Amino acid sequence: MAGFILSTVSMMHVNIKKFMTMKKLLLISFVFLCIGSCNNLDLVPLDKLPANSYYKTAAEFDGAMFAAYSTIQDFWGTSTETLSEFGEYWKITVTITDDAKAEPGSDQISKNADNLNINAGDIPFAAIYTQIYEGIYRCNTVLEHLDLENELTDDEKSQFEGEAKFLRAFFHFEALKLWGTPPLVLATPKGLNDLAVGNATKDQLFTQILDDFNDAFDKLPAAWDEGNTGRATKWAAKAYVGKVDIWKNDMDGAIAAFEEVIASNTYHLLDTDDPEKDLEDVFALDNENNAESIFEIQFGGPHSDDNIWVFDDTHSESFKASQGSGRSWFWDAGNYTADEGAPGDKLGYWTPTQDLVDEFEPGDERLNSFIYRDGDTYYVWNSGLLELPYDPDWSSTGYNVKKYGGERNVVPGAFSGNNQGNFNNERLYRFAEMKLLYAEALLAKGRAAEATTQINDIRDRAGLPALGGTATLADLRHEKRIELCFEPHRWFDITRWNIGAPIFGPEWQDKFIVFPIPQSEIDRTAGLIKQTTGY
Amino acid sequence: MLFMISPLFALAQERTISGKVTDAATGDNLPGVNIIIKGTSVGTSTDSNGSYSLSVSGDNAVLVFSFIGYVTAETPVGNQTIINQAIQSDIQSLEEVVVVGYGTQRKADLTGAVGGLRASDVEIASKPITSPDQLLGGRVAGIQISNRSGDPGAPIDVRIRGVGTAGVNSPLWVIDGVPIVQTSNITVNTGSQTESNPLAGINPSDIESIDVLKDASAAAIYGARAANGVIIVTTKRGKEGTASVTYEGYLGTGQAWKKLDVLNKAQYIDIQKKIGETGDNPGDRDFSSFASKPDVDWQDVVFRNSSVQSHNIGVSGGSATANYFIGAGYMRQEGIEPAQLFKRYSIKANSDIKVGKFLKFGESLLISSFDRSVQSEESTFSGFQAARNQPFFAVYDPTNPTGYNLETSANRGPAGSSVNLIMRTDPLYNYTNVVSRKVIGNIYGELEIIKGLKYRISAGLDYNVGDGNYYQGPVGYNGFPQTTVLVQERPIELTTNINNTLTYTKTAGKHSFTILVGHEETNFRYDKVRIQGSDLFNPAIKFASTGVQVGAANEADQWALRGFLGRVNYAFQDKYLFTFNIRQDNSSRFAKDNRSQAFPSFSAGWRLSEEGFFPEGGIFDDVKIRASWGQSGNQFTGTNFAYMSTLHPFIFYVVGTGAQTVVRGPAPIVFANPDLKWETSTQVDFGADIAMFDGKIDLTFDYYRKTTSDILLGYPAPYTSGFFLPIDANLGEMLNSGIELSVSYKNNANAFKYSIGGNITTVHNEVTDLGGIPEIISGVSGAATHRTAVGEPIGSFFGYKTDGIYQNQAQIDAAVPDNISNGRQPGDIRFVDVNKDGKIDSKDRTDLGSPIPKFYYGINLSASYMNFDISVLLQGVSGQKVYNQARSQMEDLSDAENSVTSVLGYWTAEGTSNSMPRLAINDDNVNNRYSDRWIENASFMRIRNIQLGYNIPSDKLQDITKGAISRFRLYIAAQNLATFTDYKGFDPEVTRGVSFQKGETPLSNGQDSGSSPQPRILQFGWQVSF
């Protein structure tokens, strides 16, 4: 650069030197050179970290792992920034089932899901799909950096490998449940030409998911210190091995895995023979990550920023989003027909169906614990606790969801400033579910007596008498529907058990066994990914 | 004795000279001609009749008559008292000078395609516009201006010769030598509808001239930032002569020129009942209990008569060694919807000072401040939302403590979602405002080292401090208490620019040349602090930090650019003209290996009319043909530092027992593309400039062909990549070609003078290569509504084709299966199996047209008779399509919001309709899928401005004001008086749909989300010169 300027100046010099004093020439040279060296072109980002300076210490790998966990929060996230997500995972796992109804005032996607009006272009599919593969990318990032130069000890490396594989398997398993044959991604893309990945087969997926969970079982700790509670453990990995085996229809494998988990004595049902308190304990904000919880998605607060935009990674602006889900915003009573409306400025999109309420046996404490009905006291947070008689006119069905709510959970510190974010963790995989999965495997293997014990444990906790005889598949399905209502499992049971037709009647189509791959992904991969059958 | 004394007496005393100034060729009286006494600053100008009077002492005085477009004449006074002066029209405007970047050039010597306008032609201060870009619409061939919204201060799309890139298409604006960095940073917390026009801080009234460098040969001197063309703004400077003061102002009112024709209460209740009956719970849509409520026309409630006013005062003058211009402006323009207000204060000071014979200094300074109220997310596009409100939903409820009718089930039914837009825009409950404080300053020094050799150094800065506030009050729209929220954002932007140039001009015999070499450094830095507080200590104190919960975040960015430039102009015998430009730029926005690039250009002109063989005295006065080739660049990737892998620090998770801890999880959020490099646009231009019939007709013609290669494009990556946000990449090639033609004719018949001008530009936009990628499907907010594919215009609409309605079951049975449908019934839309594969699925989506116009045009008419003048500007855009997303909502036959009356023709039985489907609460057939039903022809022609003025005759002014006022013009005017279009929405002038991703969206443009229509503004104004 200096050369250019000097030559420019000297060219001028030659042409004009007889007219010009040396002083002027020097002045000009000086100005040019000074200015020329002012700007620095080797700039670095001011608000981002160069990746090549990260992934060195254990704390940095912790951060990289947290990034992967963070994407799971987004399943329930709300963001008008990206795809206009509004708690999409609930819509396609709960609202869509016979347990919940989309209220007349809810959004179109909820109504579509409730009516089994399923379209590849609908938001939930792209919303969950993007989060799953973002999570997988972050797992693969950790795995790839373990082999590069860093300060980790071998033990630390092993542990991070286990944790990354646990989450990678978790994400792939979610994808498998949703789409049947989604892509399997085991490496981060290196160039613009290897971004698209085609469908995997079910076999490939099952093999990889089980390999990853088994590896995680070998490498993860049985428990974390207090400061790290909530991260995946060894026994969570094993419990998932069993669950994946169920989906794979490998009942022997499932039984073996579940029995190992049970034998480890890591988990137990919260059962003190006080059904009301026990059921409350399971979902209480002050009892997160309890002994019944195998894998729990962590939400926490109170935090600073507006809304419940846990999509803190795709904002057009940088800010620390509240780490909350919109649970009470979506599920608490809205204002259906009551003249005064329901208090709390909640959306009240989804409500329990009469059909579900009818499913409860008389004396089942879970009805009181999970569902608000006429005569109940209703608790809702609106910058303060509101406590008033429940009015069935707040919902078109006369019911609202109480699970995760109620007196114990409507407390200061449980909600974000604008009352929309809810900081209670999502108990994604509970020991109760595992016991019922175990029972299902036992039933399939003709070990009905042992299955009955498992089911009766659940009934006992709910304050119900033991089954009159040996458990049948119908008993299991009934028990599971009640115990896990409003948790994101029933839809996957309906599709796995293939009981859509009896439940939904003529609305049911066989294609619903899996969801459509998001149309935008088919577009973005230029058709490399094939749509699932029937869509 | 007396005879002897009187001349002496006259000498000692001043005497008054008067007379008329006329056009030497036509004999017309010429108003506005400057007359000064040579060597003094004493002078005046002619009135509307061309008359003047001036006090002169002595017989030795010489009067200098000067007027733009005329040859300056000098006349000794002698002993005359009446001097009628005829001045020669400078028909070829030979001396007219055009600003070309780092210098000026005689218009006659131009070899590139340059257009522009002068303040004196446009009467800028009388236009009810908020920013200078709005001046260009319809006036300059090749330029298309589209307003994003009728909200004053909203961003404006400026397109020179089509759409050249997939990112920002705004040309580079250079204001008094300072290149302006246009960003979307001045906003708060909200979506694209709250963005402000980065040029809204610039008072159009300060502008003297705008020059538009359209082809590469003209623009290439700006190298890396010139791919979209360059617009050079020169603000007013003082002239040697008397000091003059002008005051220009207007008052006006704006109104909506169109309302949507929506269902009344009875129609709404009736159709909702029928929609309800198609579902399982008919009661949900039974609004009969509201039948006794009064009808409410929500559009009448929301659209208002806005008030508009502007005041500009300017003082200018100068001597032989120094000149100055000082201006101050105030503008206040309300939008026609609530919570739309634009206020601007500005101060302008320009001066030039000569020191000795060889040295000159000068400065330009603008200090301005604008305050905008914008609609919050909760009340975006109130006009459109108003049309969707239930027609019985009241505005006020005196029985409620708030005074407002609340958004409750009791007031709108369980399925109703009417919103009280008046409450939502009441600052007690909610507001968003955006403030921008701006300084643009420039200082230069110029030294004439030897005759013809000039060194110039110029340093400038563009400093912007923004302040955005979003507030949510303690009471919700349903009347329940809610937590107060205040978000405050302070973006600060600083662009510094310094350049040095050496220019050498020499004429040697038949050769004349100018050589320019230069060097430029530009630096941009941006910082933003954001604070959010909720549960404020006391809402009377609007400090986010007083919240019970407070959060904060930062953002920052920087880039730097270094350029070396050179230009040679060479003319032989004033006939053969050549220009060679080169600029080498180095940008921090690319990796080291891709950092620098040279942008050359070459152009030549031939003034045929100077040739000996050219017939003298024919109809042609001047004929020039030109040709140019050149390259320019674009460095603006979607994300800065997109070439390096970086981790975003604002990702969090939560861990721990008891009091959980929020932990940070840094991760990349965009895929790094190390190969990122310049986008290069190569443009060829052939043009001709012709003057005919003694300057009565001027004609300019250009053919352009612009090829953009290595397009910087936000590539929507497959999600399996792990990335949701688009990847910055250089992808493919795009062509823009077309012709520009502008013609003007001016003539007069005695006192009646008139001129008519027109310009038209055609655009052919086509993607010619996509680097092997078959197509890019994109849309606002992740939607799939547009496609970019080889052989089509960029971002074409992409969806299903429809073919009427299934009239009976037999037609359905005979039709191919529809995989998108969840069950077809008679009365549903028949979608077309475009690819004829025997089924309707996503592969049947197809090209539905382009949002890029095929041609656009402007027509200018002006005439004056005696003291009256009239001017008319027509602007038209043709051949573009718009995705009327707003109508897709207004014609939704399943939801509970109000509809346009066209839905009343819905299908009820065979033969009842072949366009409006049946009512279906669940829309099982997905009749609302994205299809040609929502794509409309949005061609329009608009009477953009019409103005009728009257100049108070100078003799009367003289009488009344004793000469204090030299000019007094009054006018009435109308902006957007009439619009001719078939478009069914509020306004056919549509740019992008609303989303949180701000800026321009060329890959998914032309989407009408119900944006505020352009107001029709009626004005009364005045222009006074002292």
Chai-1 contact restraints between the chains, C-beta under 6 A:
chainA,res_idxA,chainB,res_idxB,connection_type,confidence,min_distance_angstrom,max_distance_angstrom,comment,restraint_id
A,F4,B,F564,contact,1.0,0.0,6.0,A-B,restraint_1
A,T8,B,V517,contact,1.0,0.0,6.0,A-B,restraint_2
A,F19,B,I450,contact,1.0,0.0,6.0,A-B,restraint_3
A,F32,B,N500,contact,1.0,0.0,6.0,A-B,restraint_4
A,I35,B,I498,contact,1.0,0.0,6.0,A-B,restraint_5
A,I35,B,E521,contact,1.0,0.0,6.0,A-B,restraint_6
A,C38,B,E521,contact,1.0,0.0,6.0,A-B,restraint_7
A,N39,B,E521,contact,1.0,0.0,6.0,A-B,restraint_8
A,N39,B,N523,contact,1.0,0.0,6.0,A-B,restraint_9
A,N39,B,A560,contact,1.0,0.0,6.0,A-B,restraint_10
A,N39,B,R562,contact,1.0,0.0,6.0,A-B,restraint_11
A,L41,B,A560,contact,1.0,0.0,6.0,A-B,restraint_12
A,L41,B,N586,contact,1.0,0.0,6.0,A-B,restraint_13
A,L41,B,S588,contact,1.0,0.0,6.0,A-B,restraint_14
A,L43,B,Q558,contact,1.0,0.0,6.0,A-B,restraint_15
A,L43,B,S588,contact,1.0,0.0,6.0,A-B,restraint_16
A,P45,B,F641,contact,1.0,0.0,6.0,A-B,restraint_17
A,P45,B,T646,contact,1.0,0.0,6.0,A-B,restraint_18
A,L46,B,A556,contact,1.0,0.0,6.0,A-B,restraint_19
A,D47,B,E555,contact,1.0,0.0,6.0,A-B,restraint_20
A,D47,B,A556,contact,1.0,0.0,6.0,A-B,restraint_21
A,K48,B,T646,contact,1.0,0.0,6.0,A-B,restraint_22
A,K48,B,H648,contact,1.0,0.0,6.0,A-B,restraint_23
A,L49,B,L647,contact,1.0,0.0,6.0,A-B,restraint_24
A,L49,B,P666,contact,1.0,0.0,6.0,A-B,restraint_25
A,P50,B,T646,contact,1.0,0.0,6.0,A-B,restraint_26
A,A51,B,S645,contact,1.0,0.0,6.0,A-B,restraint_27
A,A51,B,T646,contact,1.0,0.0,6.0,A-B,restraint_28
A,A51,B,L647,contact,1.0,0.0,6.0,A-B,restraint_29
A,Y54,B,L647,contact,1.0,0.0,6.0,A-B,restraint_30
A,G63,B,R664,contact,1.0,0.0,6.0,A-B,restraint_31
A,G63,B,G665,contact,1.0,0.0,6.0,A-B,restraint_32
A,G63,B,P666,contact,1.0,0.0,6.0,A-B,restraint_33
A,F66,B,Y653,contact,1.0,0.0,6.0,A-B,restraint_34
A,F66,B,V663,contact,1.0,0.0,6.0,A-B,restraint_35
A,F66,B,G665,contact,1.0,0.0,6.0,A-B,restraint_36
A,A67,B,I651,contact,1.0,0.0,6.0,A-B,restraint_37
A,A67,B,G665,contact,1.0,0.0,6.0,A-B,restraint_38
A,A67,B,A667,contact,1.0,0.0,6.0,A-B,restraint_39
A,Y69,B,Y653,contact,1.0,0.0,6.0,A-B,restraint_40
A,S70,B,I651,contact,1.0,0.0,6.0,A-B,restraint_41
A,S70,B,Y653,contact,1.0,0.0,6.0,A-B,restraint_42
A,S70,B,G665,contact,1.0,0.0,6.0,A-B,restraint_43
A,E81,B,F996,contact,1.0,0.0,6.0,A-B,restraint_44
A,L83,B,G782,contact,1.0,0.0,6.0,A-B,restraint_45
A,S84,B,S781,contact,1.0,0.0,6.0,A-B,restraint_46
A,P104,B,D284,contact,1.0,0.0,6.0,A-B,restraint_47
A,P104,B,P414,contact,1.0,0.0,6.0,A-B,restraint_48
A,P104,B,A415,contact,1.0,0.0,6.0,A-B,restraint_49
A,G105,B,P414,contact,1.0,0.0,6.0,A-B,restraint_50
A,G105,B,A415,contact,1.0,0.0,6.0,A-B,restraint_51
A,N115,B,N922,contact,1.0,0.0,6.0,A-B,restraint_52
A,N117,B,N822,contact,1.0,0.0,6.0,A-B,restraint_53
A,N117,B,N922,contact,1.0,0.0,6.0,A-B,restraint_54
A,Y129,B,Y719,contact,1.0,0.0,6.0,A-B,restraint_55
A,T130,B,Y719,contact,1.0,0.0,6.0,A-B,restraint_56
A,T130,B,F724,contact,1.0,0.0,6.0,A-B,restraint_57
A,Y133,B,Y719,contact,1.0,0.0,6.0,A-B,restraint_58
A,Y133,B,T720,contact,1.0,0.0,6.0,A-B,restraint_59
A,Y133,B,G722,contact,1.0,0.0,6.0,A-B,restraint_60
A,E134,B,G722,contact,1.0,0.0,6.0,A-B,restraint_61
A,Y137,B,G722,contact,1.0,0.0,6.0,A-B,restraint_62
A,R138,B,A667,contact,1.0,0.0,6.0,A-B,restraint_63
A,P183,B,T720,contact,1.0,0.0,6.0,A-B,restraint_64
A,V185,B,T720,contact,1.0,0.0,6.0,A-B,restraint_65
A,P189,B,S721,contact,1.0,0.0,6.0,A-B,restraint_66
A,L192,B,A729,contact,1.0,0.0,6.0,A-B,restraint_67
A,L195,B,A717,contact,1.0,0.0,6.0,A-B,restraint_68
A,L195,B,P718,contact,1.0,0.0,6.0,A-B,restraint_69
A,L195,B,S721,contact,1.0,0.0,6.0,A-B,restraint_70
A,A196,B,P718,contact,1.0,0.0,6.0,A-B,restraint_71
A,V197,B,T720,contact,1.0,0.0,6.0,A-B,restraint_72
A,E226,B,T657,contact,1.0,0.0,6.0,A-B,restraint_73
A,G227,B,G656,contact,1.0,0.0,6.0,A-B,restraint_74
A,N228,B,V655,contact,1.0,0.0,6.0,A-B,restraint_75
A,T229,B,G656,contact,1.0,0.0,6.0,A-B,restraint_76
A,T229,B,T657,contact,1.0,0.0,6.0,A-B,restraint_77
A,G230,B,V655,contact,1.0,0.0,6.0,A-B,restraint_78
A,Q298,B,V654,contact,1.0,0.0,6.0,A-B,restraint_79
A,G300,B,V654,contact,1.0,0.0,6.0,A-B,restraint_80
A,G300,B,Q660,contact,1.0,0.0,6.0,A-B,restraint_81
A,P302,B,Q549,contact,1.0,0.0,6.0,A-B,restraint_82
A,S304,B,Q549,contact,1.0,0.0,6.0,A-B,restraint_83
A,S304,B,G551,contact,1.0,0.0,6.0,A-B,restraint_84
A,D305,B,Q532,contact,1.0,0.0,6.0,A-B,restraint_85
A,D305,B,G551,contact,1.0,0.0,6.0,A-B,restraint_86
A,D306,B,V485,contact,1.0,0.0,6.0,A-B,restraint_87
A,D306,B,Q532,contact,1.0,0.0,6.0,A-B,restraint_88
A,D312,B,F650,contact,1.0,0.0,6.0,A-B,restraint_89
A,D312,B,I651,contact,1.0,0.0,6.0,A-B,restraint_90
A,D312,B,F652,contact,1.0,0.0,6.0,A-B,restraint_91
A,D313,B,I651,contact,1.0,0.0,6.0,A-B,restraint_92
A,D313,B,I669,contact,1.0,0.0,6.0,A-B,restraint_93
A,T314,B,F724,contact,1.0,0.0,6.0,A-B,restraint_94
A,S316,B,F996,contact,1.0,0.0,6.0,A-B,restraint_95
A,S316,B,Q997,contact,1.0,0.0,6.0,A-B,restraint_96
A,S318,B,A553,contact,1.0,0.0,6.0,A-B,restraint_97
A,S318,B,E555,contact,1.0,0.0,6.0,A-B,restraint_98
A,S318,B,F650,contact,1.0,0.0,6.0,A-B,restraint_99
A,F319,B,R530,contact,1.0,0.0,6.0,A-B,restraint_100
A,F319,B,A553,contact,1.0,0.0,6.0,A-B,restraint_101
A,K320,B,G551,contact,1.0,0.0,6.0,A-B,restraint_102
A,K320,B,A553,contact,1.0,0.0,6.0,A-B,restraint_103
A,K320,B,F650,contact,1.0,0.0,6.0,A-B,restraint_104
A,Q323,B,F652,contact,1.0,0.0,6.0,A-B,restraint_105
A,Q323,B,V654,contact,1.0,0.0,6.0,A-B,restraint_106
A,Q323,B,V662,contact,1.0,0.0,6.0,A-B,restraint_107
A,N335,B,T408,contact,1.0,0.0,6.0,A-B,restraint_108
A,N335,B,S409,contact,1.0,0.0,6.0,A-B,restraint_109
A,Y336,B,P414,contact,1.0,0.0,6.0,A-B,restraint_110
A,T337,B,S409,contact,1.0,0.0,6.0,A-B,restraint_111
A,T337,B,P414,contact,1.0,0.0,6.0,A-B,restraint_112
A,D339,B,A410,contact,1.0,0.0,6.0,A-B,restraint_113
A,G341,B,T408,contact,1.0,0.0,6.0,A-B,restraint_114
A,G341,B,S409,contact,1.0,0.0,6.0,A-B,restraint_115
A,D345,B,G476,contact,1.0,0.0,6.0,A-B,restraint_116
A,D345,B,N478,contact,1.0,0.0,6.0,A-B,restraint_117
A,D345,B,F480,contact,1.0,0.0,6.0,A-B,restraint_118
A,D345,B,Q482,contact,1.0,0.0,6.0,A-B,restraint_119
A,S383,B,T483,contact,1.0,0.0,6.0,A-B,restraint_120
A,G417,B,T483,contact,1.0,0.0,6.0,A-B,restraint_121
A,G417,B,S534,contact,1.0,0.0,6.0,A-B,restraint_122
A,G417,B,D535,contact,1.0,0.0,6.0,A-B,restraint_123
A,G417,B,Q549,contact,1.0,0.0,6.0,A-B,restraint_124
A,N418,B,T483,contact,1.0,0.0,6.0,A-B,restraint_125
A,Q519,B,S842,contact,1.0,0.0,6.0,A-B,restraint_126
A,S520,B,A784,contact,1.0,0.0,6.0,A-B,restraint_127
A,E521,B,Y719,contact,1.0,0.0,6.0,A-B,restraint_128
A,D523,B,I777,contact,1.0,0.0,6.0,A-B,restraint_129
A,D523,B,A784,contact,1.0,0.0,6.0,A-B,restraint_130
A,R524,B,P716,contact,1.0,0.0,6.0,A-B,restraint_131
A,R524,B,P718,contact,1.0,0.0,6.0,A-B,restraint_132
A,T525,B,P718,contact,1.0,0.0,6.0,A-B,restraint_133
A,A526,B,P774,contact,1.0,0.0,6.0,A-B,restraint_134
